[in-house]
Amino acid sequence: MPVRSKDNFLVFGAPLIGQDEIDEVVASMKSGWLGTGPKVARFEKDFSDYVGATHAAACNSCTAALHLSLVALGLEPGDEVITTPLTFCASVNAIIHAGGTPVLADVDPVTQNIDPEAIREKITPRTKAVLPVHFAGRSCDMDPIMAIAHEHGLKVVEDCAHAIETTYKGRHAGTFGDFGCFSFYVTKNVCTGEGGMVIARDEADIRNIKVLGLHGMSADAWKRFSDEGYKHYQVVHAGFKYNMMDIQAAIGIHQLKRVEENFKRRCEIWDMYQEAFRALPVGTPAPEEPDTRHARHLYTLMIDPVACGLDRDQVLVRLTKENIGAGVHYLAVPEHPYYRDRYGWKLEDTPHAVALGRETLSLPLSAKLTDDDVADVIEAVNLCLGA
Ligand SMILES: *Cc1c(COP(=O)(O)O)cnc(C)c1O
């Protein structure tokens, strides 16, 4: 039986949806324009303005955004792409589906981001690109990563699924590499249900991404049936069906308007957690690096079984009993059998990511949380850890 009296399960990563989103979706439904159209174009413009990008292409997930970016690099079989072992499987799967070979470079145990020196050690004559992930909303160390990329002629695709608000030396995450890929999945900092965005420095790259993301057709489908009359299209690639719908953009436009407000709320919750857990025998997130902004996407505790007397999975079970939904971001990639079997990856090759993956858990950090919710989470963590 739960000790605490809270009756409702606190869902991890529940989005904060306002009336403006609801009204805009209804307006889309009433207009009859459900698919890719003017709202997607507006969301692309608003998002570009927010992150300081010149060119953007909306798509139906960050997974699609990563896949398109990697296809656009023109990987040949055997080309290697270096990424982090502490990420969602989508980062690695996108490399595989684009025809590349993923190579893992271990993380820095403090920042939990890919270690530039580990990237350097993994470079071979087949290395074509680097795919850093701004984990939890903390910026990767982009100066050395870009320096390595320039030195070796590598492309850079940034996985910014956690990093919409992240900046590094005054510039937004995603604007350093050739491509930056963002997620608007329900649990992410800006949500559209499902959705993603690619930004690029080069306009030709974004034109290519838009063609690849819509069957490889040379003209936008939504122009095909306009009042200017039917337009023939030409297929110039074997493309994909990755376009965003106006219904999704309708949500995103209003989510994006509140991105800073929601960020501020998550900063408050983050500070309450940092204060509350200082005395517990758990690891808490390191302060962000100077001249960076951490997007406060994931608040993670590190559960060292020796220090805590419980392992991470036991704490997860206890939190669930206390009606607190927690997440795990992530078991290290080599823990999964597919990758071990296909690439022969061993756990001891990326020891920091494997250790972190076994100790980490993420607490609720949605802007939707009330102060009472936050107090409940803190009380539950204290109870679970016997403090
Ligand atoms: C969520 C996530 C993705 C995939 O995003 P989708 O929009 O769900 O496809 C990719 N990489 C990381 C690090 C993520 O957290």
The ligand as an ORCA input file, in Angstrom:
! r2SCAN-3c Opt
* xyz 0 1
  C      12.506     11.845    -28.400
  C      13.869     11.660    -28.985
  C      14.065     11.361    -30.337
  C      12.950     11.026    -31.251
  O      11.970     11.995    -31.311
  P      10.572     11.657    -31.973
  O       9.995     13.007    -32.284
  O       9.772     10.903    -30.959
  O      10.826     10.848    -33.195
  C      15.360     11.333    -30.824
  N      16.411     11.542    -30.026
  C      16.273     11.794    -28.721
  C      17.479     12.049    -27.886
  C      14.993     11.844    -28.150
  O      14.851     12.069    -26.839
*
